[in-house]
Amino acid sequence: MAPKTIYDKLNIISRNGDLVLLVGPRKVEFQVCSHTLARSSRVFDRMLNGKLAEGRDANKKTGEGEEGKSTWTVALPDDDMRGMQLLL
């Protein structure tokens, strides 16, 4: 069996993260903390907390994450997976 790659699994950046980013055309998954992203970047703040399509209200919550925390998913199909991996 081939080892799992970044493409085959959920890449946990924040163990208690409440947001899963689906990055690139292959929808590589990154579990992150939405609050940390928003504090670190005005772009992410506006994307996640503003009126943009990726905001929490625009995306239905996807269910329960670890320890019963609710999570939601944001698709970023036009973003580069390797660039996002470096950023996160």
Secondary structure as UniProt FT lines:
FT   TURN            6..7
FT   STRAND          10..12
FT   TURN            15..16
FT   STRAND          19..23
FT   TURN            24..27
FT   STRAND          28..32
FT   HELIX           34..40
FT   HELIX           42..49
FT   TURN            53..54
FT   TURN            56..58
FT   STRAND          61..64
FT   HELIX           66..68
FT   STRAND          70..76
FT   TURN            77..78
FT   HELIX           81..87
//
